[in-house]
Amino acid sequence: MIYCIRHGETDWNRTMRIQGASNIPLNSLGRQQAVAVAEIVSLNDCEHLYKPVSVPRPGNTLK
C-alpha cells in the first residue's frame, strides 16, 4: 500500500501563499499534524518513507 502525506501546515499555507521551494517552517499546527501522522504511520507496517530533498518541510514532518 502507498500512502501520500503532505507536509504539515505553515503560516504561508494559512494565508494561501504559494511556497514553492521557499524554506518556510512548520507552524505549531503543522508540528501537531506531523505528530498525528507519525502515530498513524507507526501503527502501519511502513518499510520505506520517501521525501523530496529540495525543501526541508517534508523532512521536518517526517522527523
PDB file as gemmi writes it, atoms N, CA and C in Angstrom:
CRYST1    1.000    1.000    1.000  90.00  90.00  90.00 P 1                      
ATOM      1  N   MET A   1       0.837  -1.166   0.000  1.00  0.00           N  
ATOM      2  CA  MET A   1       0.000   0.000   0.000  1.00  0.00           C  
ATOM      3  C   MET A   1       0.891   1.240   0.000  1.00  0.00           C  
ATOM      4  N   ILE A   2       0.449   2.278  -0.674  1.00  0.00           N  
ATOM      5  CA  ILE A   2       1.193   3.536  -0.737  1.00  0.00           C  
ATOM      6  C   ILE A   2       0.364   4.633  -0.084  1.00  0.00           C  
ATOM      7  N   TYR A   3       0.990   5.352   0.835  1.00  0.00           N  
ATOM      8  CA  TYR A   3       0.362   6.499   1.480  1.00  0.00           C  
ATOM      9  C   TYR A   3       1.054   7.762   0.982  1.00  0.00           C  
ATOM     10  N   CYS A   4       0.294   8.756   0.625  1.00  0.00           N  
ATOM     11  CA  CYS A   4       0.850  10.060   0.253  1.00  0.00           C  
ATOM     12  C   CYS A   4       0.482  11.046   1.358  1.00  0.00           C  
ATOM     13  N   ILE A   5       1.504  11.627   1.952  1.00  0.00           N  
ATOM     14  CA  ILE A   5       1.299  12.532   3.076  1.00  0.00           C  
ATOM     15  C   ILE A   5       1.947  13.862   2.743  1.00  0.00           C  
ATOM     16  N   ARG A   6       1.194  14.909   2.877  1.00  0.00           N  
ATOM     17  CA  ARG A   6       1.712  16.247   2.616  1.00  0.00           C  
ATOM     18  C   ARG A   6       2.346  16.784   3.895  1.00  0.00           C  
ATOM     19  N   HIS A   7       3.277  17.719   3.743  1.00  0.00           N  
ATOM     20  CA  HIS A   7       3.902  18.313   4.922  1.00  0.00           C  
ATOM     21  C   HIS A   7       2.855  19.027   5.778  1.00  0.00           C  
ATOM     22  N   GLY A   8       3.195  19.268   7.009  1.00  0.00           N  
ATOM     23  CA  GLY A   8       2.299  19.971   7.922  1.00  0.00           C  
ATOM     24  C   GLY A   8       2.125  21.429   7.528  1.00  0.00           C  
ATOM     25  N   GLU A   9       1.182  22.077   8.181  1.00  0.00           N  
ATOM     26  CA  GLU A   9       0.833  23.455   7.845  1.00  0.00           C  
ATOM     27  C   GLU A   9       1.959  24.434   8.180  1.00  0.00           C  
ATOM     28  N   THR A  10       2.066  25.479   7.345  1.00  0.00           N  
ATOM     29  CA  THR A  10       2.949  26.611   7.613  1.00  0.00           C  
ATOM     30  C   THR A  10       2.094  27.869   7.688  1.00  0.00           C  
ATOM     31  N   ASP A  11       2.690  28.957   8.156  1.00  0.00           N  
ATOM     32  CA  ASP A  11       1.951  30.225   8.185  1.00  0.00           C  
ATOM     33  C   ASP A  11       1.566  30.658   6.774  1.00  0.00           C  
ATOM     34  N   TRP A  12       2.391  30.342   5.795  1.00  0.00           N  
ATOM     35  CA  TRP A  12       2.051  30.687   4.407  1.00  0.00           C  
ATOM     36  C   TRP A  12       0.853  29.883   3.921  1.00  0.00           C  
ATOM     37  N   ASN A  13       0.747  28.606   4.288  1.00  0.00           N  
ATOM     38  CA  ASN A  13      -0.439  27.818   3.924  1.00  0.00           C  
ATOM     39  C   ASN A  13      -1.695  28.484   4.464  1.00  0.00           C  
ATOM     40  N   ARG A  14      -1.619  28.930   5.691  1.00  0.00           N  
ATOM     41  CA  ARG A  14      -2.774  29.528   6.365  1.00  0.00           C  
ATOM     42  C   ARG A  14      -3.273  30.768   5.620  1.00  0.00           C  
ATOM     43  N   THR A  15      -2.347  31.521   5.021  1.00  0.00           N  
ATOM     44  CA  THR A  15      -2.728  32.749   4.309  1.00  0.00           C  
ATOM     45  C   THR A  15      -2.811  32.544   2.806  1.00  0.00           C  
ATOM     46  N   MET A  16      -2.812  31.273   2.371  1.00  0.00           N  
ATOM     47  CA  MET A  16      -2.975  30.909   0.958  1.00  0.00           C  
ATOM     48  C   MET A  16      -1.838  31.422   0.068  1.00  0.00           C  
ATOM     49  N   ARG A  17      -0.651  31.572   0.627  1.00  0.00           N  
ATOM     50  CA  ARG A  17       0.513  31.975  -0.162  1.00  0.00           C  
ATOM     51  C   ARG A  17       1.189  30.736  -0.718  1.00  0.00           C  
ATOM     52  N   ILE A  18       1.659  30.830  -1.943  1.00  0.00           N  
ATOM     53  CA  ILE A  18       2.367  29.716  -2.580  1.00  0.00           C  
ATOM     54  C   ILE A  18       3.805  29.706  -2.080  1.00  0.00           C  
ATOM     55  N   GLN A  19       4.270  28.545  -1.618  1.00  0.00           N  
ATOM     56  CA  GLN A  19       5.607  28.437  -1.041  1.00  0.00           C  
ATOM     57  C   GLN A  19       6.646  27.981  -2.043  1.00  0.00           C  
ATOM     58  N   GLY A  20       6.266  27.051  -2.927  1.00  0.00           N  
ATOM     59  CA  GLY A  20       7.258  26.505  -3.842  1.00  0.00           C  
ATOM     60  C   GLY A  20       8.420  25.921  -3.072  1.00  0.00           C  
ATOM     61  N   ALA A  21       9.631  26.330  -3.427  1.00  0.00           N  
ATOM     62  CA  ALA A  21      10.831  25.812  -2.772  1.00  0.00           C  
ATOM     63  C   ALA A  21      11.296  26.709  -1.628  1.00  0.00           C  
ATOM     64  N   SER A  22      10.461  27.681  -1.239  1.00  0.00           N  
ATOM     65  CA  SER A  22      10.831  28.543  -0.112  1.00  0.00           C  
ATOM     66  C   SER A  22      10.915  27.730   1.167  1.00  0.00           C  
ATOM     67  N   ASN A  23      11.842  28.097   2.017  1.00  0.00           N  
ATOM     68  CA  ASN A  23      12.067  27.353   3.258  1.00  0.00           C  
ATOM     69  C   ASN A  23      11.226  27.953   4.382  1.00  0.00           C  
ATOM     70  N   ILE A  24       9.925  27.687   4.356  1.00  0.00           N  
ATOM     71  CA  ILE A  24       9.009  28.189   5.371  1.00  0.00           C  
ATOM     72  C   ILE A  24       8.815  27.082   6.414  1.00  0.00           C  
ATOM     73  N   PRO A  25       9.089  27.355   7.676  1.00  0.00           N  
ATOM     74  CA  PRO A  25       8.982  26.301   8.698  1.00  0.00           C  
ATOM     75  C   PRO A  25       7.530  25.942   9.011  1.00  0.00           C  
ATOM     76  N   LEU A  26       7.353  24.762   9.558  1.00  0.00           N  
ATOM     77  CA  LEU A  26       6.041  24.359  10.037  1.00  0.00           C  
ATOM     78  C   LEU A  26       5.643  25.258  11.200  1.00  0.00           C  
ATOM     79  N   ASN A  27       4.360  25.600  11.271  1.00  0.00           N  
ATOM     80  CA  ASN A  27       3.887  26.364  12.433  1.00  0.00           C  
ATOM     81  C   ASN A  27       3.449  25.370  13.514  1.00  0.00           C  
ATOM     82  N   SER A  28       2.882  25.860  14.603  1.00  0.00           N  
ATOM     83  CA  SER A  28       2.534  24.953  15.709  1.00  0.00           C  
ATOM     84  C   SER A  28       1.497  23.916  15.285  1.00  0.00           C  
ATOM     85  N   LEU A  29       0.518  24.311  14.468  1.00  0.00           N  
ATOM     86  CA  LEU A  29      -0.456  23.333  13.977  1.00  0.00           C  
ATOM     87  C   LEU A  29       0.235  22.307  13.084  1.00  0.00           C  
ATOM     88  N   GLY A  30       1.149  22.756  12.242  1.00  0.00           N  
ATOM     89  CA  GLY A  30       1.892  21.841  11.372  1.00  0.00           C  
ATOM     90  C   GLY A  30       2.697  20.826  12.160  1.00  0.00           C  
ATOM     91  N   ARG A  31       3.286  21.258  13.264  1.00  0.00           N  
ATOM     92  CA  ARG A  31       4.028  20.317  14.115  1.00  0.00           C  
ATOM     93  C   ARG A  31       3.083  19.322  14.780  1.00  0.00           C  
ATOM     94  N   GLN A  32       1.900  19.788  15.191  1.00  0.00           N  
ATOM     95  CA  GLN A  32       0.895  18.878  15.765  1.00  0.00           C  
ATOM     96  C   GLN A  32       0.428  17.870  14.708  1.00  0.00           C  
ATOM     97  N   GLN A  33       0.243  18.339  13.469  1.00  0.00           N  
ATOM     98  CA  GLN A  33      -0.165  17.445  12.385  1.00  0.00           C  
ATOM     99  C   GLN A  33       0.901  16.383  12.134  1.00  0.00           C  
ATOM    100  N   ALA A  34       2.169  16.789  12.209  1.00  0.00           N  
ATOM    101  CA  ALA A  34       3.260  15.836  11.994  1.00  0.00           C  
ATOM    102  C   ALA A  34       3.249  14.754  13.067  1.00  0.00           C  
ATOM    103  N   VAL A  35       2.990  15.133  14.311  1.00  0.00           N  
ATOM    104  CA  VAL A  35       2.909  14.150  15.402  1.00  0.00           C  
ATOM    105  C   VAL A  35       1.746  13.189  15.155  1.00  0.00           C  
ATOM    106  N   ALA A  36       0.608  13.721  14.717  1.00  0.00           N  
ATOM    107  CA  ALA A  36      -0.563  12.869  14.453  1.00  0.00           C  
ATOM    108  C   ALA A  36      -0.276  11.882  13.327  1.00  0.00           C  
ATOM    109  N   VAL A  37       0.385  12.354  12.282  1.00  0.00           N  
ATOM    110  CA  VAL A  37       0.733  11.463  11.165  1.00  0.00           C  
ATOM    111  C   VAL A  37       1.720  10.398  11.626  1.00  0.00           C  
ATOM    112  N   ALA A  38       2.675  10.779  12.476  1.00  0.00           N  
ATOM    113  CA  ALA A  38       3.652   9.811  12.981  1.00  0.00           C  
ATOM    114  C   ALA A  38       2.961   8.686  13.738  1.00  0.00           C  
ATOM    115  N   GLU A  39       1.951   9.026  14.504  1.00  0.00           N  
ATOM    116  CA  GLU A  39       1.213   7.999  15.239  1.00  0.00           C  
ATOM    117  C   GLU A  39       0.503   7.045  14.288  1.00  0.00           C  
ATOM    118  N   ILE A  40      -0.097   7.584  13.231  1.00  0.00           N  
ATOM    119  CA  ILE A  40      -0.794   6.744  12.249  1.00  0.00           C  
ATOM    120  C   ILE A  40       0.197   5.860  11.503  1.00  0.00           C  
ATOM    121  N   VAL A  41       1.315   6.456  11.073  1.00  0.00           N  
ATOM    122  CA  VAL A  41       2.329   5.693  10.328  1.00  0.00           C  
ATOM    123  C   VAL A  41       2.907   4.586  11.209  1.00  0.00           C  
ATOM    124  N   SER A  42       3.107   4.872  12.491  1.00  0.00           N  
ATOM    125  CA  SER A  42       3.701   3.861  13.370  1.00  0.00           C  
ATOM    126  C   SER A  42       2.787   2.654  13.574  1.00  0.00           C  
ATOM    127  N   LEU A  43       1.485   2.839  13.368  1.00  0.00           N  
ATOM    128  CA  LEU A  43       0.543   1.729  13.510  1.00  0.00           C  
ATOM    129  C   LEU A  43       0.531   0.822  12.286  1.00  0.00           C  
ATOM    130  N   ASN A  44       1.090   1.291  11.185  1.00  0.00           N  
ATOM    131  CA  ASN A  44       1.142   0.516   9.947  1.00  0.00           C  
ATOM    132  C   ASN A  44       2.562   0.018   9.735  1.00  0.00           C  
ATOM    133  N   ASP A  45       2.685  -0.995   8.943  1.00  0.00           N  
ATOM    134  CA  ASP A  45       3.996  -1.590   8.692  1.00  0.00           C  
ATOM    135  C   ASP A  45       4.656  -0.883   7.507  1.00  0.00           C  
ATOM    136  N   CYS A  46       5.164   0.330   7.746  1.00  0.00           N  
ATOM    137  CA  CYS A  46       5.823   1.096   6.686  1.00  0.00           C  
ATOM    138  C   CYS A  46       7.286   0.687   6.603  1.00  0.00           C  
ATOM    139  N   GLU A  47       7.673   0.197   5.450  1.00  0.00           N  
ATOM    140  CA  GLU A  47       9.062  -0.204   5.265  1.00  0.00           C  
ATOM    141  C   GLU A  47       9.933   0.944   4.783  1.00  0.00           C  
ATOM    142  N   HIS A  48       9.351   1.875   4.026  1.00  0.00           N  
ATOM    143  CA  HIS A  48      10.128   2.966   3.439  1.00  0.00           C  
ATOM    144  C   HIS A  48       9.336   4.268   3.508  1.00  0.00           C  
ATOM    145  N   LEU A  49      10.039   5.351   3.740  1.00  0.00           N  
ATOM    146  CA  LEU A  49       9.464   6.686   3.677  1.00  0.00           C  
ATOM    147  C   LEU A  49      10.333   7.499   2.722  1.00  0.00           C  
ATOM    148  N   TYR A  50       9.702   8.202   1.798  1.00  0.00           N  
ATOM    149  CA  TYR A  50      10.429   8.997   0.816  1.00  0.00           C  
ATOM    150  C   TYR A  50       9.996  10.443   0.911  1.00  0.00           C  
ATOM    151  N   LYS A  51      10.920  11.338   0.649  1.00  0.00           N  
ATOM    152  CA  LYS A  51      10.623  12.770   0.649  1.00  0.00           C  
ATOM    153  C   LYS A  51      11.509  13.453  -0.387  1.00  0.00           C  
ATOM    154  N   PRO A  52      11.074  14.611  -0.875  1.00  0.00           N  
ATOM    155  CA  PRO A  52      11.945  15.360  -1.769  1.00  0.00           C  
ATOM    156  C   PRO A  52      13.115  15.954  -0.992  1.00  0.00           C  
ATOM    157  N   VAL A  53      14.233  16.134  -1.653  1.00  0.00           N  
ATOM    158  CA  VAL A  53      15.404  16.677  -0.970  1.00  0.00           C  
ATOM    159  C   VAL A  53      15.534  18.190  -1.144  1.00  0.00           C  
ATOM    160  N   SER A  54      14.698  18.784  -1.985  1.00  0.00           N  
ATOM    161  CA  SER A  54      14.862  20.195  -2.319  1.00  0.00           C  
ATOM    162  C   SER A  54      14.330  21.157  -1.255  1.00  0.00           C  
ATOM    163  N   VAL A  55      13.398  20.731  -0.429  1.00  0.00           N  
ATOM    164  CA  VAL A  55      12.845  21.600   0.616  1.00  0.00           C  
ATOM    165  C   VAL A  55      12.789  20.833   1.932  1.00  0.00           C  
ATOM    166  N   PRO A  56      13.020  21.504   3.057  1.00  0.00           N  
ATOM    167  CA  PRO A  56      13.055  20.799   4.345  1.00  0.00           C  
ATOM    168  C   PRO A  56      11.709  20.494   4.987  1.00  0.00           C  
ATOM    169  N   ARG A  57      10.617  21.122   4.549  1.00  0.00           N  
ATOM    170  CA  ARG A  57       9.318  20.900   5.215  1.00  0.00           C  
ATOM    171  C   ARG A  57       8.928  19.433   5.288  1.00  0.00           C  
ATOM    172  N   PRO A  58       8.990  18.685   4.185  1.00  0.00           N  
ATOM    173  CA  PRO A  58       8.609  17.269   4.294  1.00  0.00           C  
ATOM    174  C   PRO A  58       9.506  16.493   5.258  1.00  0.00           C  
ATOM    175  N   GLY A  59      10.787  16.796   5.271  1.00  0.00           N  
ATOM    176  CA  GLY A  59      11.683  16.129   6.205  1.00  0.00           C  
ATOM    177  C   GLY A  59      11.364  16.475   7.638  1.00  0.00           C  
ATOM    178  N   ASN A  60      10.995  17.734   7.882  1.00  0.00           N  
ATOM    179  CA  ASN A  60      10.612  18.135   9.234  1.00  0.00           C  
ATOM    180  C   ASN A  60       9.338  17.423   9.661  1.00  0.00           C  
ATOM    181  N   THR A  61       8.427  17.199   8.726  1.00  0.00           N  
ATOM    182  CA  THR A  61       7.204  16.454   9.033  1.00  0.00           C  
ATOM    183  C   THR A  61       7.562  15.009   9.354  1.00  0.00           C  
ATOM    184  N   LEU A  62       8.502  14.428   8.620  1.00  0.00           N  
ATOM    185  CA  LEU A  62       8.887  13.033   8.866  1.00  0.00           C  
ATOM    186  C   LEU A  62       9.588  12.840  10.198  1.00  0.00           C  
ATOM    187  N   LYS A  63      10.321  13.845  10.646  1.00  0.00           N  
ATOM    188  CA  LYS A  63      11.046  13.716  11.922  1.00  0.00           C  
ATOM    189  C   LYS A  63      10.062  13.538  13.045  1.00  0.00           C  
TER     190      LYS A  63                                                      
END                                                                             
